[in-house]
Amino acid sequence: MYKIRVLLVDDHPILCDGLRSLLALQDDMEVVGEAYDGRGAIEKVHLLSPDVVLMDIAMPLMDGLEATRRISKEAPKVKVIMLTQHDNKEYLLSSIQAGAVGCVPKKAVSSEMVSAIRTVYQGESFLYPSMAKMLIDHHRTIAEGNNYFEELTDREREVLKLVAEGHTNQEIADLLVISAKTAMNHRTNIMEKLNIHNRTELIKYAIRKGIIIVET
């Protein structure tokens, strides 16, 4: 019987030992190697041709995200499952964008880790239940934000663009020939309608909506 070839990547040897012991109990899996940072992971992928990589997200020299991006480009048939210390939306979204097809917290029980490996090997994606909910909630928030945009008045949309571009309330007032207090009121109303709580979120929203363009 063919065994799924697994590469372990984590800078904590104790975790690698635990994973190695777990996978040794599975008749359809074998650990073909270990690496302790992102650079080592890339080297071992080319050297050992694993089917699945269990990749720690936080490591020295090169983190798991950069290593996953490189592996996705250089060895696209290799499936990467990202391992995280905590359930974290930013880590989850970054992992997916980097090319990971699975994401599992290190606290996951052994049966879920094994299930994740089998699932991604078969060409599917795997998200730990709490992470799946996190992703759904994230996209629901985006969808709601898109709907809320329709509730903005034309003037509020003007103010939204100017705020996202970095203008102060006084600068917005001068540009639109309104008082600074009115500009501030528009800004408050926009954030309430969009359910956004700070300028950083507002900028991200404006970029997603194409209201402002960020040059790269």
C-alpha positions as CSV (number, residue, x, y, z in Angstrom):
1,M,0.0,0.0,0.0
2,Y,1.3,3.4,-0.9
3,K,2.0,5.6,2.1
4,I,1.5,9.4,2.2
5,R,4.9,11.0,2.4
6,V,4.9,13.7,5.1
7,L,7.5,16.3,5.8
8,L,7.5,17.9,9.3
9,V,8.6,21.5,9.6
10,D,8.8,23.1,13.1
11,D,11.5,24.8,15.1
12,H,10.4,22.9,18.2
13,P,11.9,19.3,18.1
14,I,9.4,18.2,20.8
15,L,6.5,18.9,18.5
16,C,8.2,17.1,15.6
17,D,8.8,14.1,17.9
18,G,5.1,14.0,18.8
19,L,3.9,14.3,15.2
20,R,6.4,11.6,14.1
21,S,5.1,9.2,16.8
22,L,1.5,10.0,15.9
23,L,2.1,9.3,12.2
24,A,4.1,6.2,12.9
25,L,0.8,4.7,14.1
26,Q,-0.9,5.2,10.7
27,D,-0.6,2.4,8.2
28,D,-1.0,4.8,5.3
29,M,1.6,7.5,6.3
30,E,5.3,7.9,6.7
31,V,7.5,10.8,7.8
32,V,10.2,11.2,5.2
33,G,12.0,14.1,6.9
34,E,12.1,17.1,9.2
35,A,13.1,20.7,8.8
36,Y,13.4,23.4,11.4
37,D,12.9,26.6,9.4
38,G,11.4,27.8,6.1
39,R,14.6,27.5,4.2
40,G,15.2,24.0,5.3
41,A,11.6,23.2,4.4
42,I,12.1,24.3,0.8
43,E,15.4,22.3,0.5
44,K,13.7,19.2,1.9
45,V,10.7,19.5,-0.4
46,H,13.0,19.5,-3.4
47,L,15.2,16.7,-2.0
48,L,12.5,14.4,-0.6
49,S,9.4,15.1,-2.8
50,P,6.8,14.8,0.1
51,D,3.1,14.6,-0.6
52,V,2.2,16.7,2.4
53,V,4.0,19.3,4.5
54,L,3.0,20.1,8.1
55,M,4.3,23.6,8.3
56,D,4.7,25.7,11.4
57,I,3.8,29.4,10.7
58,A,6.3,31.1,13.0
59,M,9.9,30.1,12.6
60,P,13.4,31.8,12.4
61,L,15.3,32.6,9.2
62,M,12.2,32.2,7.0
63,D,8.6,31.8,8.4
64,G,6.1,29.3,7.3
65,L,4.1,31.8,5.1
66,E,7.1,32.7,2.9
67,A,8.1,29.0,2.7
68,T,4.6,28.0,1.7
69,R,4.6,30.7,-1.0
70,R,7.8,29.4,-2.4
71,I,6.7,25.8,-2.3
72,S,3.4,26.6,-4.0
73,K,5.4,28.1,-6.9
74,E,8.3,25.7,-7.1
75,A,6.5,22.4,-6.2
76,P,2.7,23.0,-6.7
77,K,1.8,19.3,-6.3
78,V,3.0,19.4,-2.7
79,K,0.1,20.1,-0.2
80,V,0.9,22.3,2.7
81,I,-1.0,22.3,6.0
82,M,-0.2,25.3,8.2
83,L,0.1,24.7,11.9
84,T,-0.6,27.6,14.2
85,Q,-0.3,28.2,17.9
86,H,-3.6,30.0,18.2
87,D,-6.9,30.4,16.2
88,N,-6.1,33.7,14.5
89,K,-8.0,35.2,11.6
90,E,-5.0,37.0,10.1
91,Y,-2.9,33.9,10.3
92,L,-5.7,31.9,8.6
93,L,-6.2,34.4,5.8
94,S,-2.4,34.8,5.2
95,S,-2.0,31.0,5.1
96,I,-4.6,30.6,2.4
97,Q,-3.2,33.5,0.4
98,A,0.3,31.9,0.7
99,G,-1.0,28.7,-0.9
100,A,-1.8,26.4,2.1
101,V,-4.6,24.0,1.5
102,G,-5.1,23.2,5.2
103,C,-4.9,25.0,8.5
104,V,-4.9,23.3,11.9
105,P,-4.0,24.7,15.4
106,K,-1.3,22.8,17.2
107,K,-3.9,22.1,20.0
108,A,-5.9,19.9,17.6
109,V,-6.4,16.3,18.7
110,S,-4.5,13.6,16.9
111,S,-7.5,12.3,14.9
112,E,-8.0,15.8,13.4
113,M,-4.4,16.1,12.4
114,V,-4.5,12.7,10.7
115,S,-7.8,13.5,9.0
116,A,-6.3,16.8,7.7
117,I,-3.4,14.9,6.1
118,R,-5.6,12.4,4.4
119,T,-8.0,15.1,3.2
120,V,-5.5,17.4,1.5
121,Y,-3.6,14.4,0.0
122,Q,-6.9,13.5,-1.7
123,G,-7.0,16.9,-3.3
124,E,-9.4,18.6,-0.9
125,S,-9.0,21.4,1.6
126,F,-9.1,21.1,5.4
127,L,-9.9,23.7,8.0
128,Y,-10.2,23.0,11.7
129,P,-13.9,23.7,12.7
130,S,-13.2,26.9,14.6
131,M,-11.1,28.2,11.7
132,A,-13.9,27.3,9.2
133,K,-16.3,29.4,11.3
134,M,-13.8,32.2,11.4
135,L,-13.5,32.2,7.6
136,I,-17.3,32.2,7.2
137,D,-17.7,35.0,9.6
138,H,-15.0,37.0,7.8
139,H,-16.7,36.7,4.4
140,R,-20.1,37.4,6.0
141,T,-18.7,40.6,7.4
142,I,-17.4,41.6,3.9
143,A,-20.7,40.8,2.3
144,E,-22.5,42.9,4.9
145,G,-20.1,45.7,4.3
146,N,-20.9,45.6,0.6
147,N,-24.6,45.9,1.4
148,Y,-24.0,48.7,3.8
149,F,-22.1,50.7,1.2
150,E,-25.4,51.2,-0.7
151,E,-26.7,53.1,2.4
152,L,-24.1,55.8,2.1
153,T,-25.1,59.1,0.6
154,D,-23.1,60.6,-2.2
155,R,-21.4,63.0,0.2
156,E,-20.6,60.2,2.6
157,R,-18.9,58.3,-0.2
158,E,-16.8,61.4,-1.0
159,V,-15.8,61.7,2.6
160,L,-15.0,58.0,2.8
161,K,-12.6,58.3,-0.1
162,L,-10.9,61.3,1.4
163,V,-10.6,59.7,4.8
164,A,-9.1,56.5,3.3
165,E,-6.6,58.7,1.4
166,G,-5.4,60.1,4.7
167,H,-7.0,63.5,4.9
168,T,-7.8,65.1,8.2
169,N,-11.2,66.4,9.1
170,Q,-10.1,69.9,8.5
171,E,-8.6,69.0,5.1
172,I,-11.8,67.3,4.1
173,A,-13.8,70.3,5.3
174,D,-11.7,72.6,3.1
175,L,-11.9,70.4,0.1
176,L,-15.7,69.9,0.3
177,V,-16.4,73.5,1.6
178,I,-18.0,72.3,4.7
179,S,-17.3,72.8,8.4
180,A,-14.8,70.5,10.2
181,K,-17.6,69.5,12.5
182,T,-19.8,68.4,9.6
183,A,-16.8,66.4,8.1
184,M,-16.4,64.7,11.5
185,N,-20.1,63.9,11.6
186,H,-20.0,62.4,8.1
187,R,-17.0,60.3,9.2
188,T,-18.8,59.0,12.3
189,N,-21.9,58.2,10.3
190,I,-19.9,56.3,7.7
191,M,-18.2,54.1,10.4
192,E,-21.5,53.4,12.0
193,K,-23.2,52.4,8.7
194,L,-20.3,50.2,7.7
195,N,-19.7,48.8,11.2
196,I,-16.1,49.9,11.0
197,H,-14.3,51.0,14.1
198,N,-11.0,52.6,13.1
199,R,-9.3,54.3,10.2
200,T,-7.1,51.2,9.4
201,E,-10.3,49.1,8.8
202,L,-11.7,51.9,6.8
203,I,-8.7,52.0,4.5
204,K,-8.9,48.2,4.0
205,Y,-12.6,48.5,3.2
206,A,-11.9,51.3,0.7
207,I,-9.2,49.2,-1.0
208,R,-11.6,46.1,-1.3
209,K,-14.3,48.3,-2.8
210,G,-11.9,49.9,-5.3
211,I,-12.6,53.3,-3.8
212,I,-8.9,53.9,-3.5
213,I,-6.1,52.2,-5.5
214,V,-2.9,51.2,-3.8
215,E,0.1,51.2,-6.1
216,T,2.5,48.2,-5.8
